[in-house]
Amino acid sequence: MTASAERIRQNTQKWDGQENRQNHTGNFINVVKQEVEKEREEESAVLISENNEVKQEVDFEQQKHREDESELSTSESEDDANISQILKSKGKQIDCSSVEVRLNSRSPKSKRKMESVDGNSGDTYSFAMKRAKEVRAKLDPRFPSFLKLMLRSHVSGGFWLHIPSSFCKLHMPKHDQTIVLEDETGKAYEVKYLADKMALSAGWKGFSIQHNLLEGDVIVFHFMPFNKIKVYIVRASSSGEIIDGALCNSNLNANAGERDLGGRDESKNGEDSSGKNTDGVFEGSFVDFQEFHVTVNNVIIDSMLTEDVRRNYYELCLARSSYLHDLLKSDNNMLAAGIITETTKIANNIRECKLSTSNDDFAMWDKTLEGFEVLGMDVRFLRSRLSYLVNIASKMRETPRLKRYAEARLERDCREEEIQILKSRLQEIKQAKMKLDNYIAVLKVEVGSFEVIFEEEANRSWS
């Protein structure tokens, strides 16, 4: 009987230890859950605080923009005064109907002259300024802009462009810095901004010559993030044409069939402004998609391209006013079709890329396009867009807010991983408990016999 009592005592201690371990595990899980909930509440408080900061910054920027609009109206009045100054210095009369509104010229080869004809020169310059204001009104109001009338000193001689002081104080860098001017093809031109002089100097001469700027033209400068300025030109010329399709990106796409970018006086013998022969396909109004055919070595290769690729390639050619494969050096039509397909694929990737897109992807796309460019494909505008995106992505990734965002996401992922580990551990504990339940059920039968023996001993007679 003594041995039986000893076994009962050992089993009792074993069961008590198992119960203590289960209680300890349950307490540990509860503590972990409380810590996770506490961290979630702290993260929510931080996010709410940051959202409030962003809202305050947006309100501040909107207030600055309204003040900027008010101050820039003064600079526009100064430009109106400059118009009168030009009229007095010129002694010539220009037809008031001779105004051309367009984005930057595609080619430096184009030459344009301001001719003197009977008419009212004052109306010409005033109308040019009016059209420039219309262009500016259609730009994205989130980003500041200003107008500048081209004087003789801006386009000849010293090639010095002064920027309105009110605009400089609000938006331009406080120190000398390189500014990027971007034209409608996406081509970037670097110019030197002199903070003390509040003017563009080195590089402006090249930009002016490349785009055939003349005295009397009006330029709309649209300031974008990271010291980039989109440039829109309102020309005073004798062509008598007004081209409205290039006022903003939406109009560029919507009015593509109505614009006449390839039929100006500068284009001759079926060549567009970039000097490439398009065999008359893009001369005058653009062809419809149904009439668009891809020809390589005098053979139509439409059947080698999918419908989506052909449509995407049509849009790229439409944007460039020429076939991108005009100068492609390939006698293999299948290879040409593959290059066109890959070009449209990369173009779509560029349009759909995110800030989180890796630099390796950017580098791979650029390397592929570089190879196509060596073979003769006109993909420089795609490489220019890609280079610009890489530049602003690198700058954005260095901003404190984006760093905090990345760190917060990483921390959240770590917490999520910890939660999954705890869930897995909890599942293991539940399975262990189920095994113990089964084991207890088996042992309960033996315990019952012990109870009977014990009760018999307890009730045994005293004798």
Buried (B, 14 or more C-beta within 10 A) or exposed (E): EEEEEEEBEEBEEEBEEBEEEBEEBEEEBEEBEEEBEEBEEEBEEEEEEBEEEEEEEEEEEEEEBEEBEEBBEEBBEEBBEBBEEBBEEBEEBBBBBBBBBBBBBBBEEBEBEBEBEEBBBBBBBBBBBEBBBBBBEBBEEEBBBBBBBBBBEBBBEEBBBBBBEBBBEBBBEEEEEEBBBBBBBBBBBEBBBBEEEBBBBEBBBBBBEBBBBBBBBBBBBBBBEEBBBBBBBBBBBBBEBBBBBBBBEEBBEEBBEEBBBBBBEBBEEBBBBBEBBBEEBBBEBBBEEEEBEBBBEEEEBEEBBEEEBBEBBBBBBBBBBBBBBBEBEBEEBEEBBBBBBBBBBBBEBBEEBEEEBEEEEBEEBBEBBEEBBEBBBBBBBBBBBBEBBBBBBEEEEEEEEEEEEEEBEEEEEEBEEBEEEBEEBBEEBEEBEEEBEEEEEEEEEEEEEBEEBBEEEEEEEEE
